[in-house]
Amino acid sequence: MILRFRAPNGMHRLECEKNWTFGAVLEQLIVKLGAHVDETSLAIGEKPSSLKPAATLATSTVEQLGLKHGDMLYVNYGTREDHNVENAENPDRDQSSVKLNAGVGFSAPLKVKELAIDQELESQDGLIPRAKSSLCRHGDKGMCEYCAPLPPWDREYHEERNLKHISFHAYLKQLNEQTNKKSSASSYIAPLSQPDFRINKNCPTGHKPWPQGICSKCQPSAITLQQQPFRMVDYVEFQRSEMINEFINSWRTTGTQRFGYLYGHYDRYESTPLGISAVVDAIYEPPQHDESDGLSMDVSMVAEEMHKIDVVASDMGLVRLGMIFTDLTDAGAGDGSVFCKRHKDSFFLSSLEVIMAAKHQLKFPNACKYSEQGKFSSKFVTCVISGNVDGEIDISTYQVSAGAEALVQADFVEGSTHPSMAYIQETNADRYVPEIFYMRKNEYNLAVKENAKPAFPVEYLLVSLTHGFPKPDSSRKLTFNSSQFPWANRHAMGVSQDYLQLKSLLLTPATQGDFVALQNLLSDFHLLIYVHSLQILNSEEWKMLLQGTVLGKQDSLYRLVSTPGWQTFVMILQESS
């Protein structure tokens, strides 16, 4: 059986047998807690308010204490440093006594390095202000139930504004309020847990692992799929419309589809309480073979190249935010219109695309200290460029739910011949597939449970996002000022990156002595990536280049142009022909 222990340094799960003495369990626990723990101060109980000295429980068996598989106990302890200090201050103290050091407290959120945007939003209450209404009977400085601020997860507020999902941090605060009430501030329970539908092949009950054996302890429970009420990212903002236009130009030029990864940063999204915006600064297209109805890639080669790009992008302060791909077919009307393939009566993301999105989200987990595993879902987004109902080229943005990630991780689903449906795999030696259901509303608008086998609509796994471009009066500074340098991996389109392209851009009369013009031309994601690949500038010179372009520090650019590396770079460009 497994017993769970909530301690000041996190959650611990220990395997044991019911006939073990509790002292044997405590020996495992002390190892987990660490060498700094004062064993004589250990106190344990089923509730934070009813802790007992561990020494008084050590001789009883697990069964005699009434403990069952999965039970959770609360742990408190002092440190050896506290023990030594107390002994020094009280030399006549009874060494066999056990203290309860209430000042240490109970388990707290994990110490996980979260994104800066998560740290910022956690510090905000997110309350939705309301103006004084005609129902109020108080003065201007008063407040009542009609004008008091609403919590950031208020359902009516979201429905009035046609917001289908609340933000992740609003959802998290709602769970925290329900799970960790102020009245029991001395205890803490992680409000989130990353779903995992896989069978436990290391079952502690002692039987052979699946497929030779199975029991109620190790097999996954039945799964009920519902549309996720929250979203990890609320809005996708493309900083430059030229960036999207250039990406679509690959289809306009060749008639074949294109795939790319989005790079940028996260910021506040003010239109949703505690919302997050994924701000896209650049698109990078990995090596690919494009076709009119799809594309193919060498996964290992792409993974190797994208790792290098991730490192360089990190130097620029950027992260990989998501992926984008085209699904465009000319309508043949001669007016630039395209077919509308994706709509409510067909599909928005196909089952294969949902699986691809889930695999990417699993690869880029979201660090979260409020989850038992230290991570929860992902902020990775999926963008599709296709035709809308008016025959215009449009962008749609999505994520898949945490449940979808778990289904793909457990290898429960695969694509089907109907793109709107996901097919459920059969149980085999590697996986145990439990009963899977999904909730839908029938013709009477009542929620009913349907068996998901053999296939179910993928819409239950989708989370829709909003997207757009900066407003004309936006004060947000662009990360890059130029997009004139050719994009990588466009050889099939007759486009290449080389010294001649750099020379035609950088060594012109307009840039001679004009640092502003040079700075703007160098402020180009693809140009910077290419310059880094040449390995001409050393690490310090590369840092100056980024400070002068991405951060806009002209003094760094002044210092760069006098360095040996930059002089060598210019000489190579001058001699190229």
C-alpha positions as CSV (number, residue, x, y, z in Angstrom):
1,M,0.0,0.0,0.0
2,I,1.0,3.6,-0.4
3,L,0.8,6.3,2.4
4,R,1.1,10.0,1.6
5,F,2.8,12.4,4.0
6,R,2.4,16.2,3.7
7,A,5.5,17.8,5.2
8,P,7.1,21.3,5.2
9,N,9.3,20.3,2.3
10,G,6.5,18.8,0.1
11,M,4.5,15.7,-0.5
12,H,6.1,12.2,0.1
13,R,4.7,8.9,-1.0
14,L,5.9,5.7,0.8
15,E,5.3,2.1,0.0
16,C,4.7,-0.3,2.9
17,E,2.8,-3.4,4.0
18,K,-0.1,-3.4,6.4
19,N,1.8,-5.6,8.8
20,W,4.8,-3.3,9.0
21,T,5.4,-1.4,12.2
22,F,4.9,2.3,11.8
23,G,8.5,2.8,12.9
24,A,9.7,1.1,9.8
25,V,7.6,3.6,7.7
26,L,9.0,6.5,9.7
27,E,12.6,5.3,8.9
28,Q,11.8,5.8,5.2
29,L,10.1,9.1,5.8
30,I,13.1,10.5,7.7
31,V,15.3,9.7,4.7
32,K,12.9,11.6,2.5
33,L,12.7,14.6,4.8
34,G,16.5,15.0,4.9
35,A,19.4,14.9,7.3
36,H,18.6,18.3,8.8
37,V,15.4,16.9,10.5
38,D,15.5,16.5,14.3
39,E,14.0,13.0,14.6
40,T,12.9,13.6,18.2
41,S,10.7,16.5,17.1
42,L,8.7,14.5,14.5
43,A,4.9,14.8,14.9
44,I,2.3,13.1,12.8
45,G,-1.5,13.1,12.6
46,E,-4.5,12.7,10.3
47,K,-5.3,16.4,10.7
48,P,-3.1,19.4,11.2
49,S,-4.8,20.1,14.5
50,S,-4.3,16.6,15.9
51,L,-0.6,15.8,15.7
52,K,1.0,13.2,18.0
53,P,4.6,12.6,18.7
54,A,5.8,10.0,16.2
55,A,7.6,8.0,19.0
56,T,4.2,7.1,20.5
57,L,3.1,5.5,17.2
58,A,6.3,3.7,16.2
59,T,5.5,0.3,17.8
60,S,2.0,-0.1,16.3
61,T,1.5,-1.7,12.9
62,V,0.1,0.2,9.9
63,E,-3.1,-2.0,10.2
64,Q,-3.5,-1.3,13.9
65,L,-3.4,2.4,13.2
66,G,-6.3,2.0,10.8
67,L,-4.4,3.3,7.8
68,K,-5.5,2.3,4.3
69,H,-4.0,2.6,0.9
70,G,-3.8,6.2,-0.3
71,D,-4.3,7.7,3.2
72,M,-2.7,11.1,3.8
73,L,-1.0,12.1,7.0
74,Y,0.3,15.5,8.1
75,V,3.9,15.9,9.3
76,N,5.6,18.5,11.4
77,Y,9.2,18.7,12.7
78,G,11.9,20.8,14.0
79,T,15.5,21.0,12.7
80,R,18.7,19.7,14.2
81,E,19.9,23.4,14.5
82,D,16.8,24.2,16.6
83,H,17.4,21.1,18.7
84,N,21.0,22.1,19.4
85,V,20.0,25.7,20.3
86,E,17.4,24.5,22.6
87,N,19.7,22.0,24.3
88,A,22.3,24.8,24.8
89,E,19.7,27.1,26.4
90,N,18.2,24.3,28.5
91,P,21.0,21.8,29.5
92,D,18.7,20.0,32.0
93,R,16.1,19.3,29.3
94,D,14.8,15.8,29.1
95,Q,16.4,14.5,25.8
96,S,13.7,11.9,25.3
97,S,10.9,14.4,25.1
98,V,9.4,15.2,21.7
99,K,8.6,18.9,20.8
100,L,6.0,20.1,18.2
101,N,7.8,23.2,17.0
102,A,4.6,24.8,15.7
103,G,6.6,27.6,14.1
104,V,7.8,25.4,11.2
105,G,4.3,25.1,9.6
106,F,3.0,22.5,7.2
107,S,3.6,21.8,3.6
108,A,3.7,24.8,1.4
109,P,3.7,25.4,-2.4
110,L,6.7,23.7,-4.1
111,K,9.8,25.7,-4.8
112,V,9.6,25.7,-8.6
113,K,11.1,28.3,-10.9
114,E,8.0,29.8,-12.6
115,L,7.8,32.2,-15.4
116,A,8.0,35.9,-14.5
117,I,4.4,36.4,-15.8
118,D,3.2,33.7,-13.4
119,Q,5.0,35.3,-10.5
120,E,3.5,38.7,-11.4
121,L,-0.1,37.4,-11.7
122,E,0.1,35.4,-8.5
123,S,0.8,38.7,-6.6
124,Q,-2.4,40.2,-8.0
125,D,-5.9,39.6,-6.5
126,G,-7.5,40.0,-10.0
127,L,-10.7,41.5,-8.5
128,I,-13.1,42.8,-11.0
129,P,-14.2,46.4,-10.0
130,R,-17.8,47.4,-10.2
131,A,-19.2,51.0,-10.3
132,K,-21.8,52.2,-7.9
133,S,-25.3,51.2,-9.1
134,S,-28.8,52.5,-8.6
135,L,-29.4,49.8,-6.0
136,C,-26.6,51.1,-3.8
137,R,-27.8,53.0,-0.7
138,H,-24.5,54.3,0.6
139,G,-22.1,57.2,0.0
140,D,-19.3,57.4,-2.5
141,K,-16.8,55.9,-0.1
142,G,-19.1,53.0,0.9
143,M,-19.5,49.5,-0.6
144,C,-22.2,46.9,-0.7
145,E,-23.1,43.6,-2.4
146,Y,-24.2,45.5,-5.5
147,C,-20.9,47.3,-6.1
148,A,-18.3,45.1,-4.3
149,P,-15.6,43.8,-6.6
150,L,-16.2,40.4,-8.2
151,P,-13.7,37.5,-8.0
152,P,-11.7,37.0,-11.2
153,W,-13.5,33.7,-11.9
154,D,-17.0,35.1,-11.8
155,R,-19.0,33.2,-14.3
156,E,-21.7,35.8,-15.1
157,Y,-19.0,38.4,-15.9
158,H,-17.4,36.0,-18.4
159,E,-20.7,35.0,-20.0
160,E,-21.7,38.7,-20.4
161,R,-18.5,39.3,-22.4
162,N,-18.8,36.0,-24.3
163,L,-15.6,34.6,-22.7
164,K,-15.9,30.8,-22.8
165,H,-12.9,30.2,-20.5
166,I,-11.5,31.8,-17.4
167,S,-7.8,32.5,-17.2
168,F,-5.5,29.9,-15.6
169,H,-4.6,32.2,-12.6
170,A,-8.3,33.0,-12.0
171,Y,-9.0,29.2,-12.0
172,L,-6.0,28.6,-9.7
173,K,-7.1,31.3,-7.2
174,Q,-10.6,29.7,-7.2
175,L,-9.2,26.3,-6.4
176,N,-6.9,27.7,-3.8
177,E,-9.8,29.4,-2.0
178,Q,-11.8,26.1,-2.0
179,T,-8.9,23.9,-1.1
180,N,-6.9,26.0,1.3
181,K,-9.4,28.1,3.3
182,K,-8.1,30.9,5.5
183,S,-9.5,29.2,8.6
184,S,-6.9,26.4,8.1
185,A,-4.0,28.5,7.0
186,S,-1.6,26.3,9.0
187,S,-2.1,23.5,6.4
188,Y,-1.7,23.4,2.7
189,I,-3.0,21.1,0.0
190,A,-1.8,21.4,-3.6
191,P,-4.9,22.4,-5.6
192,L,-3.6,21.0,-8.9
193,S,-2.3,17.6,-10.1
194,Q,-1.2,16.8,-13.6
195,P,-3.6,14.1,-15.0
196,D,-1.9,10.7,-15.7
197,F,-4.0,7.9,-17.2
198,R,-1.3,5.3,-17.5
199,I,-1.4,2.0,-15.6
200,N,1.0,1.8,-12.7
201,K,3.5,-1.0,-13.6
202,N,5.1,-0.8,-10.2
203,C,2.1,-1.6,-8.1
204,P,3.0,-1.9,-4.4
205,T,0.5,-4.7,-3.7
206,G,3.1,-7.3,-4.8
207,H,1.4,-8.8,-7.9
208,K,3.2,-9.1,-11.3
209,P,3.1,-5.9,-13.4
210,W,0.6,-5.5,-16.3
211,P,-0.1,-7.5,-18.5
212,Q,0.6,-10.4,-16.1
213,G,-1.4,-8.9,-13.3
214,I,-3.7,-6.0,-12.4
215,C,-5.7,-4.8,-9.4
216,S,-7.9,-1.8,-8.4
217,K,-4.8,0.0,-7.0
218,C,-2.8,0.2,-10.2
219,Q,-5.4,0.3,-12.9
220,P,-6.5,3.8,-14.0
221,S,-10.0,4.8,-13.1
222,A,-12.8,5.5,-15.7
223,I,-12.3,8.8,-17.6
224,T,-14.9,11.4,-18.2
225,L,-14.0,14.0,-20.8
226,Q,-15.4,17.5,-20.4
227,Q,-14.5,20.8,-22.0
228,Q,-11.9,22.5,-19.9
229,P,-13.2,25.6,-18.1
230,F,-9.9,27.5,-18.1
231,R,-7.1,28.2,-20.6
232,M,-3.4,28.5,-19.9
233,V,-3.0,31.4,-22.4
234,D,-5.9,33.8,-23.2
235,Y,-4.6,35.7,-26.2
236,V,-2.0,35.4,-29.0
237,E,-0.6,38.7,-30.3
238,F,1.4,38.8,-33.5
239,Q,3.7,41.9,-33.2
240,R,4.0,42.5,-36.9
241,S,1.4,41.8,-39.6
242,E,4.3,41.6,-42.1
243,M,5.5,38.5,-40.3
244,I,2.3,36.6,-40.9
245,N,2.1,37.9,-44.5
246,E,5.6,36.6,-45.2
247,F,4.7,33.2,-43.7
248,I,1.6,33.0,-46.0
249,N,3.7,34.2,-49.0
250,S,5.4,30.7,-49.0
251,W,2.0,29.3,-50.0
252,R,1.2,32.1,-52.4
253,T,4.6,31.4,-54.2
254,T,4.5,27.6,-54.3
255,G,1.0,26.5,-53.6
256,T,2.3,24.2,-50.8
257,Q,1.7,24.2,-47.1
258,R,4.2,25.6,-44.5
259,F,5.0,25.0,-40.9
260,G,6.8,27.2,-38.4
261,Y,7.5,27.7,-34.7
262,L,6.6,30.9,-32.8
263,Y,9.1,32.7,-30.7
264,G,8.3,35.5,-28.3
265,H,7.5,36.3,-24.7
266,Y,4.5,36.3,-22.3
267,D,2.8,39.4,-21.1
268,R,-0.4,40.5,-19.3
269,Y,-3.7,40.4,-21.2
270,E,-5.9,43.1,-19.7
271,S,-9.2,42.1,-21.4
272,T,-9.5,39.0,-19.2
273,P,-9.0,39.0,-15.4
274,L,-5.5,37.7,-14.7
275,G,-5.1,36.9,-18.4
276,I,-1.9,36.0,-20.2
277,S,-0.9,37.0,-23.7
278,A,1.6,35.1,-25.8
279,V,3.4,37.9,-27.8
280,V,4.8,36.5,-31.0
281,D,8.0,38.3,-32.1
282,A,9.2,35.9,-34.8
283,I,8.5,32.7,-36.8
284,Y,11.1,30.1,-37.5
285,E,10.5,27.5,-40.2
286,P,12.4,24.2,-39.6
287,P,13.6,22.0,-42.4
288,Q,10.6,20.5,-44.1
289,H,9.2,19.0,-47.4
290,D,6.1,20.9,-48.4
291,E,3.2,19.5,-50.4
292,S,-0.1,20.9,-51.6
293,D,-2.1,18.9,-49.0
294,G,0.4,18.8,-46.2
295,L,4.1,18.4,-45.3
296,S,6.6,16.1,-43.9
297,M,9.7,16.6,-41.6
298,D,12.6,14.5,-40.4
299,V,11.8,14.6,-36.7
300,S,15.4,14.0,-35.4
301,M,16.9,16.6,-37.7
302,V,14.3,19.2,-36.8
303,A,14.7,18.5,-33.1
304,E,18.5,19.0,-33.4
305,E,18.1,22.3,-35.3
306,M,15.4,23.7,-33.1
307,H,17.4,23.0,-30.0
308,K,20.1,25.3,-31.4
309,I,17.5,27.9,-32.3
310,D,16.1,27.7,-28.8
311,V,19.5,28.5,-27.3
312,V,20.1,31.5,-29.5
313,A,16.5,32.8,-29.0
314,S,17.0,32.5,-25.3
315,D,20.0,34.9,-25.6
316,M,17.5,37.3,-27.1
317,G,15.1,36.8,-24.2
318,L,12.7,34.8,-26.3
319,V,11.1,31.4,-25.8
320,R,9.3,29.0,-28.1
321,L,5.6,29.9,-27.6
322,G,3.9,27.5,-30.1
323,M,3.6,26.4,-33.7
324,I,1.8,27.7,-36.8
325,F,0.9,26.0,-40.0
326,T,-1.1,26.7,-43.2
327,D,-4.1,24.7,-44.6
328,L,-4.9,26.8,-47.6
329,T,-6.5,25.9,-51.0
330,D,-7.2,28.5,-53.6
331,A,-11.0,28.7,-54.4
332,G,-10.2,29.3,-58.1
333,A,-12.3,32.4,-58.3
334,G,-9.3,34.6,-59.3
335,D,-9.9,37.0,-56.5
336,G,-7.6,35.5,-53.9
337,S,-10.4,33.7,-52.0
338,V,-9.7,30.3,-50.4
339,F,-11.8,27.3,-49.4
340,C,-13.3,27.2,-46.0
341,K,-12.4,23.8,-44.7
342,R,-12.6,24.3,-40.9
343,H,-16.0,25.3,-39.4
344,K,-18.5,24.0,-36.8
345,D,-20.0,21.4,-39.2
346,S,-16.6,19.9,-40.1
347,F,-13.6,20.4,-37.7
348,F,-11.4,23.0,-36.2
349,L,-8.3,20.9,-35.5
350,S,-8.2,17.4,-36.9
351,S,-7.5,14.4,-34.6
352,L,-4.0,14.1,-35.9
353,E,-3.4,17.8,-35.3
354,V,-4.8,17.5,-31.7
355,I,-2.3,14.6,-31.0
356,M,0.5,16.7,-32.5
357,A,-0.5,19.7,-30.3
358,A,-0.7,17.5,-27.2
359,K,2.8,16.0,-27.9
360,H,4.2,19.5,-28.1
361,Q,2.5,20.7,-25.0
362,L,3.9,17.6,-23.1
363,K,7.4,18.6,-24.4
364,F,6.9,22.2,-23.1
365,P,5.3,21.8,-19.6
366,N,4.2,24.8,-17.6
367,A,6.2,25.1,-14.3
368,C,3.7,25.5,-11.5
369,K,4.4,25.4,-7.8
370,Y,0.8,24.8,-7.0
371,S,0.8,21.4,-8.7
372,E,1.8,18.2,-6.9
373,Q,4.3,17.4,-9.7
374,G,5.7,20.9,-9.9
375,K,4.2,21.3,-13.4
376,F,0.7,21.6,-14.9
377,S,-0.3,21.5,-18.5
378,S,1.5,23.9,-20.9
379,K,1.4,27.4,-22.4
380,F,2.4,26.1,-25.9
381,V,-0.2,27.3,-28.5
382,T,-1.2,26.0,-31.9
383,C,-2.2,28.4,-34.7
384,V,-3.8,27.5,-38.0
385,I,-4.0,29.7,-41.1
386,S,-6.9,28.6,-43.2
387,G,-10.0,30.0,-45.0
388,N,-13.0,31.4,-43.0
389,V,-16.7,31.3,-44.0
390,D,-16.2,34.4,-46.1
391,G,-13.4,32.8,-48.1
392,E,-10.8,35.0,-46.5
393,I,-7.4,33.9,-45.1
394,D,-7.7,33.9,-41.3
395,I,-5.9,32.7,-38.2
396,S,-7.3,30.4,-35.6
397,T,-5.6,29.8,-32.3
398,Y,-6.0,26.8,-29.9
399,Q,-4.6,24.7,-27.1
400,V,-5.6,21.2,-26.1
401,S,-6.7,20.4,-22.6
402,A,-4.7,18.8,-19.8
403,G,-6.9,15.8,-20.3
404,A,-5.9,15.6,-24.0
405,E,-2.2,15.7,-22.9
406,A,-2.8,12.7,-20.6
407,L,-4.7,10.7,-23.2
408,V,-1.8,11.1,-25.7
409,Q,0.8,10.5,-23.0
410,A,-0.9,7.2,-22.2
411,D,-1.3,6.3,-25.9
412,F,-5.0,6.0,-25.7
413,V,-6.0,7.9,-28.8
414,E,-5.0,8.0,-32.5
415,G,-6.3,9.7,-35.6
416,S,-9.3,8.5,-37.6
417,T,-10.5,8.8,-41.1
418,H,-13.0,11.4,-39.8
419,P,-10.8,14.4,-38.9
420,S,-13.3,15.6,-36.2
421,M,-13.2,12.2,-34.4
422,A,-10.4,10.6,-32.3
423,Y,-10.2,6.9,-32.3
424,I,-9.6,5.1,-29.0
425,Q,-6.9,2.4,-28.9
426,E,-7.4,-1.1,-27.7
427,T,-5.9,-2.5,-24.5
428,N,-2.6,-4.3,-25.2
429,A,0.5,-5.4,-23.3
430,D,1.8,-1.9,-23.1
431,R,-1.3,0.0,-22.1
432,Y,-4.5,-0.6,-20.2
433,V,-7.4,1.5,-21.6
434,P,-10.2,2.0,-19.0
435,E,-13.8,3.1,-19.8
436,I,-13.8,6.5,-21.4
437,F,-16.9,8.8,-21.5
438,Y,-17.6,12.3,-22.6
439,M,-20.3,14.8,-21.5
440,R,-22.5,16.4,-24.1
441,K,-25.7,18.4,-24.1
442,N,-28.6,16.7,-25.8
443,E,-31.5,18.3,-27.8
444,Y,-33.2,19.3,-24.5
445,N,-30.0,21.1,-23.3
446,L,-29.4,18.5,-20.6
447,A,-25.9,17.1,-19.9
448,V,-25.7,13.4,-20.7
449,K,-22.8,11.0,-20.5
450,E,-21.8,9.1,-23.7
451,N,-19.4,6.2,-24.1
452,A,-16.4,7.5,-26.1
453,K,-15.5,4.1,-27.6
454,P,-14.7,3.5,-30.4
455,A,-14.4,7.3,-31.3
456,F,-15.4,10.6,-29.9
457,P,-15.4,14.3,-31.1
458,V,-12.1,16.0,-30.6
459,E,-13.9,19.3,-29.7
460,Y,-14.0,18.0,-26.1
461,L,-10.2,18.3,-26.1
462,L,-9.9,21.8,-27.6
463,V,-9.5,25.1,-25.9
464,S,-10.0,28.1,-28.2
465,L,-8.0,31.3,-27.8
466,T,-8.3,34.8,-29.2
467,H,-5.7,36.5,-31.3
468,G,-4.9,39.8,-33.0
469,F,-2.3,42.5,-33.7
470,P,-1.1,45.5,-31.6
471,K,-3.4,48.4,-31.7
472,P,-2.2,51.5,-33.6
473,D,-1.8,53.4,-30.4
474,S,-0.1,50.6,-28.6
475,S,2.9,51.7,-26.4
476,R,4.5,48.2,-26.6
477,K,8.0,48.4,-28.1
478,L,8.7,46.0,-31.0
479,T,11.4,43.5,-30.2
480,F,12.6,43.6,-33.9
481,N,12.5,46.5,-36.2
482,S,13.3,44.8,-39.5
483,S,12.2,41.7,-41.5
484,Q,14.2,42.2,-44.7
485,F,16.6,39.3,-44.3
486,P,15.5,36.0,-46.0
487,W,14.1,33.3,-43.8
488,A,15.9,30.0,-43.2
489,N,15.2,26.7,-44.9
490,R,13.5,28.1,-48.0
491,H,15.8,26.6,-50.6
492,A,12.9,24.9,-52.4
493,M,11.4,28.4,-52.9
494,G,14.6,29.7,-54.4
495,V,15.5,31.7,-51.3
496,S,18.9,31.4,-49.6
497,Q,20.8,33.0,-46.7
498,D,24.4,33.9,-47.6
499,Y,27.0,36.6,-47.4
500,L,25.7,38.4,-50.5
501,Q,22.4,38.9,-48.8
502,L,24.1,40.4,-45.7
503,K,26.3,42.6,-47.9
504,S,23.4,44.0,-49.9
505,L,21.6,44.9,-46.6
506,L,24.4,46.1,-44.3
507,L,27.1,47.6,-46.6
508,T,25.1,50.3,-48.4
509,P,25.7,54.0,-48.6
510,A,22.7,54.6,-46.4
511,T,24.3,52.7,-43.5
512,Q,27.8,54.1,-43.8
513,G,28.2,56.0,-40.5
514,D,24.4,56.0,-39.8
515,F,24.2,53.9,-36.7
516,V,20.4,54.2,-36.5
517,A,19.9,52.8,-39.9
518,L,22.4,50.0,-39.2
519,Q,20.7,49.3,-35.8
520,N,17.3,48.9,-37.5
521,L,18.6,46.6,-40.2
522,L,20.4,44.4,-37.6
523,S,17.3,44.2,-35.5
524,D,16.1,41.2,-37.5
525,F,15.5,37.8,-35.9
526,H,16.5,35.8,-39.0
527,L,19.5,38.0,-39.6
528,L,20.7,37.6,-36.0
529,I,20.2,33.8,-36.2
530,Y,22.3,33.7,-39.4
531,V,25.1,35.9,-38.0
532,H,25.3,33.7,-34.9
533,S,25.7,30.6,-37.1
534,L,28.7,32.1,-38.8
535,Q,30.7,32.0,-35.5
536,I,32.7,35.1,-36.4
537,L,31.8,37.1,-33.3
538,N,33.0,35.9,-29.9
539,S,30.6,35.7,-26.9
540,E,31.3,39.3,-25.7
541,E,30.8,40.7,-29.2
542,W,27.6,38.6,-29.7
543,K,26.3,40.1,-26.4
544,M,27.0,43.6,-27.6
545,L,25.2,42.9,-30.9
546,L,22.1,41.7,-29.0
547,Q,22.2,44.7,-26.6
548,G,22.5,47.1,-29.5
549,T,19.6,45.5,-31.5
550,V,17.2,43.6,-29.3
551,L,17.6,46.0,-26.3
552,G,18.2,49.1,-28.5
553,K,21.3,50.2,-26.7
554,Q,23.2,52.4,-29.2
555,D,26.3,52.6,-27.0
556,S,26.7,48.8,-27.3
557,L,26.5,49.1,-31.1
558,Y,29.2,51.9,-31.0
559,R,31.5,49.6,-29.0
560,L,30.7,46.6,-31.3
561,V,31.8,48.2,-34.6
562,S,35.3,48.8,-33.2
563,T,35.9,45.2,-32.1
564,P,38.1,42.8,-34.0
565,G,35.3,40.3,-34.6
566,W,33.1,43.0,-36.2
567,Q,36.0,44.2,-38.3
568,T,36.6,40.7,-39.5
569,F,32.9,40.3,-40.2
570,V,32.8,43.5,-42.3
571,M,36.0,42.5,-44.2
572,I,34.5,39.1,-45.2
573,L,31.3,40.8,-46.4
574,Q,33.3,43.3,-48.5
575,E,35.3,40.6,-50.2
576,S,32.3,38.4,-50.9
577,S,31.0,38.4,-54.5
